[in-house]
Amino acid sequence: MELFLLKTCKGQAVLLDFILAFFVFILVWVFLMSQFDSKITETEKINDLQIMKLKSTQVLETLVKSKGYPNNWETLTISDLNSVGLAITDRSLSEEKLSAFSNFSIDYYELKAKMSLEEYDFYFVFTGVDSVTAGIDSADNANEIILHRIVEYKGGLGDVMLKVYKLE
């Protein structure tokens, strides 16, 4: 009879050890998976910001360095516009194009598409001899990239600011 009880107790001890080890394994597994998920989320956010910065830089450079297409787009409607450019020459802005750009921002979503910013929102500010804005300013809960360029306008210098953002 004693031999039977000893065998039974040993089996229970092994079962308790197994349950304890399994519980520790599950806790470690849950911790590691939560850390892995947070790192993936952080990496995706950094990647999104890098893509947004590249896109913002491309759009701003196009705005301040090119005439747009067609060259006389400021006299056309927004539906006839292919590419927005505000320059007369590299970093020298046209008064007519800047005014037309601001007026086109009434049709914000179509202007965004013409600027190849479909997945993002934007806010444009020109400060100089004149002040011009276009787009919609961001809210507090947005990931944003803000870029500036110094440009020539009406014989003086001005600052072009482009904020590209994505709401979280």
N, C-alpha and C positions, 0 to 999 in steps of 0.2 A: 504494500500500500504506500509506504514512504517513497519508494522508487517511482511510483506513478505520480505523486504530487510534485516531486522534483522535476520530472519531465514536463509537467504541465506548467510550472512556474517559469521554466526556461523559455518556453514558447511564448508566454505572455511578455516576458522581458524583451524578446526579439521583436514582437509586434509593437510594443511601446517605442522601442528604438526606431523602428521603421516609420511609425507615425510621426515621431518627433523630427526625424531626418527629412521626411516628406514635407512637413510643415515649414521647416527652415528652407528647403529647396523652393517651395512655392513663394515664400516671402522674398528670397533673393531674386527669383525669376520676375516677380512683379516689379521689384525695384529696378532691375536692369531694363526691363521693357519700358517703364515710364521714362527712364533716363534716355533710352534710345529714341523714343517718340519725341521728347523735348529737343534733342539734338537734331533730329530730322526737321522739325518745325523751324528751329533756329536757322538751319542751313537753307531751307526753302525761302525764308524771309530775306536772308542775305542775298541769295540768288535773285530774288524778285527786285530788290533794291539795285543790284548791279545792272540788271536788264533795264530798269527804269532810268538809271543814270545814263546808260548808253543811248537810249531812245531820246532822252531829254537833250543830251549834248548834240545829237544829230539834228533834232528839230530846231534848236536854237541856232546852230551854225547855219542851217538852211535859211532861217529867217534873216539873219544879219549879213549873210554873204551872197545870197542869190537874189535875182530879180523875180523869181517865181516863173511859173509857166501857165499860160502864155505870158509873155513879157508885159503885156498891157492888161493884166488880170484885174487891176483896180477899176477899170472901166466896164468890166463884165459883171454878170451875176455870179453868185457863189456856185451855182450848178455848172457854170462854164469853166471854173477854176480847176486846174489840175494840181498845182503845187504853189504853196504860199512862200513868197520871198519879199522882204521889205527893202532890199538894198538897191541903190543906184549903182554903186560899186561896192567892193568888199568893205563892210562895216561903215558904210555911208548910207543912211536911210533916206527913203523918199517920203516926203510929206503926204503925197497922195496915197501911196500904198499903206502907210501907217494909219491914215484916216479910214481907208477902205477896210483894213484888217479889223479895226475897232468896230466899224459898222457891221461887218460880217459876223461878229460875235453874237449878234442877236439870234442867229441860227447856230447856236453853240455846238450841237451834235454834228451837224454837217461840217462845220469848220474843224472840229476835232478829227473827223474822218479825213478831211483834206490834208491835215497835218500828220496823218498816220499815228494818231494817238487814241485809237478806238477804245483800248482797254484801260486808259488812264484819263484823268481830268487835268485841266491846266488853268493857270492864271498868269497872264502876261501884264507887265507894267513897264511902260517907258517913262523915264523921268529925265527931263532936260528943259529945253526952251518951252516945249509943250509937255503936258502929262497925258498919257494915253493908257487905257486899260482894256483888256479883253479877257474873256473867260469868266470862270467862277472861282472865287477864293476858297481855300480848303477849310475844313472843319478841324477841330482839335484831334480827332481820332483818325488821322490820315498818315500814311507813310509818304513822305514827300522828298523831292529833290529840288533844290533851289540853285539856279545858275545865273550868273551875271555876265554881261559883256559891255564894254565901253565902246560907244559908237559915235560917229560924227552925224550931226543933224543941224541943218540950217546954220552952218558955219561955226557951230559950237559943239561941245561934247555932251553926250547923254548916257544914261545907264539903262540897259535893257535887262529886265529880270524875268525869268521864266520859271514858274513853279509847276512841276508836274507831280501829281499825287494820285494815290489810290486809297480809297476809304477802306478801313479794316472791317 
